[in-house]
């Protein structure tokens, strides 16, 4: 009875406003902060924390590390119920980013340089260029301002302007030169001597003129359907001198020798000593007389010879 009265007295004596408040839910440090916007919030660092903005986010593609003391100071300042569990508690704050595609930069620069007399087919050389970073997945636009070109040499200077969501406007001074290029036909695979070049065996590209030797094919029509006079490596340029019409007579192949004159038509068997295209001259050994005669390839496996060149065995 006495104990029950004491409890009742204590309860009655304690005013409502003096009762201890419910403790705030403890905040938990997140293992990693991956930011999508341009601000850093408490909720990016701690679970069960408000979305209060506390700082600017790192630049796209950059990161920063908040060590234990940094986190303690932030928690105290903003009233976050967090205490470090160890002296090594830390968090990495990262903002994903990507570089502006180099081809986009070259495209707008090329368009601007053509207005200053630069050939649109020239190769754009930008030594030391590090494309600006923009937020991952953001919309962006690239432009060029204040371009100037120095002749001779086609050296240029300009200001690159990049506008992206979440990153504002970035300006970067760039310099380089425009290098002349020429078309050249390259082999797409290794090819052996005597192969016929097909449409898929060649591709047309542009290369710096200083890297292309004279005499290389510059049009697909010069290559496709031609026979190789030498082996080719993949990505090697086709030289015109190494191409020729397809052979209709193969080296060491058996051929029919034809002797035709008004009222006379004789044939004999021979062996071609060289390959020859249609209309090309070819030495042939007569298999009967073992003599060698010079003839003209007129059809696959058929060689015409002149009257009186060699004795012909009629067939």
PEWO-V628579 format. One record per residue. N is the residue number from 0. RES is the residue in one small letter. NEAR is the number of other ideal C-beta (glycine too) atoms within 10 Angstrom. Layout:
n = {N N}
res = {RES RES}
near = {NEAR NEAR}
This chain:
n = {0 1 2 3 4 5 6 7 8 9 10 11 12 13 14 15 16 17 18 19 20 21 22 23 24 25 26 27 28 29 30 31 32 33 34 35 36 37 38 39 40 41 42 43 44 45 46 47 48 49 50 51 52 53 54 55 56 57 58 59 60 61 62 63 64 65 66 67 68 69 70 71 72 73 74 75 76 77 78 79 80 81 82 83 84 85 86 87 88 89 90 91 92 93 94 95 96 97 98 99 100 101 102 103 104 105 106 107 108 109 110 111 112 113 114 115 116 117 118 119 120 121 122 123 124 125 126 127 128 129 130 131 132 133 134 135 136 137 138 139 140 141 142 143 144 145 146 147 148 149 150 151 152 153 154 155 156 157 158 159 160 161 162 163 164 165 166 167 168 169 170 171 172 173 174 175 176 177 178 179 180 181 182 183 184 185 186 187 188 189 190 191 192 193 194 195 196 197 198 199 200 201 202 203 204 205 206 207 208 209 210 211 212 213 214 215 216 217 218 219 220 221 222 223 224 225 226 227 228 229 230 231 232 233 234 235 236 237 238 239 240 241 242 243 244 245 246 247 248 249 250 251 252 253 254 255 256 257 258 259 260 261 262 263 264 265 266 267 268 269 270 271 272 273 274 275 276 277 278 279 280 281 282 283 284 285 286 287 288 289 290 291 292 293 294 295 296 297 298 299 300 301 302 303 304 305 306 307 308 309 310 311 312 313 314}
res = {x x x x x x x x x x x x x x x x x x x x x x x x x x x x x x x x x x x x x x x x x x x x x x x x x x x x x x x x x x x x x x x x x x x x x x x x x x x x x x x x x x x x x x x x x x x x x x x x x x x x x x x x x x x x x x x x x x x x x x x x x x x x x x x x x x x x x x x x x x x x x x x x x x x x x x x x x x x x x x x x x x x x x x x x x x x x x x x x x x x x x x x x x x x x x x x x x x x x x x x x x x x x x x x x x x x x x x x x x x x x x x x x x x x x x x x x x x x x x x x x x x x x x x x x x x x x x x x x x x x x x x x x x x x x x x x x x x x x x x x x x x x x x x x x x x x x x x x x x x x x x x x x x x x x x x x x x x x}
near = {5 5 7 8 9 10 9 10 10 9 8 8 8 10 7 5 6 7 8 5 6 6 7 10 10 12 19 14 21 16 7 10 21 12 19 13 13 16 13 21 18 21 16 22 24 23 12 14 24 13 9 11 13 15 13 10 22 16 17 22 16 13 15 16 10 19 13 16 12 14 20 15 11 19 20 10 10 15 11 22 14 22 12 15 10 7 9 8 16 15 20 13 20 17 24 15 20 16 13 19 12 13 8 14 22 18 13 16 23 18 11 18 24 14 9 14 10 21 13 9 13 19 16 20 16 17 8 7 16 9 17 22 20 24 23 13 11 14 10 18 13 21 13 18 10 10 16 11 18 10 9 5 10 20 14 23 13 21 13 21 17 21 14 21 13 20 19 9 10 18 10 15 9 17 14 19 17 24 16 14 18 14 15 20 25 20 20 16 13 12 21 9 12 15 16 14 24 13 11 9 19 22 14 13 11 15 16 13 13 9 11 16 8 6 11 21 23 17 11 16 10 16 26 18 14 21 17 20 13 12 14 24 10 10 12 14 21 26 16 15 10 20 20 15 14 15 21 20 24 16 13 9 13 12 25 15 24 18 20 14 10 6 5 10 10 16 15 23 15 26 15 22 13 15 21 25 15 14 10 16 11 23 15 27 18 20 14 14 14 8 12 14 21 13 25 17 24 16 13 13 14 16 25 14 21 13 11 9 15 22 12 20 14 9 8}
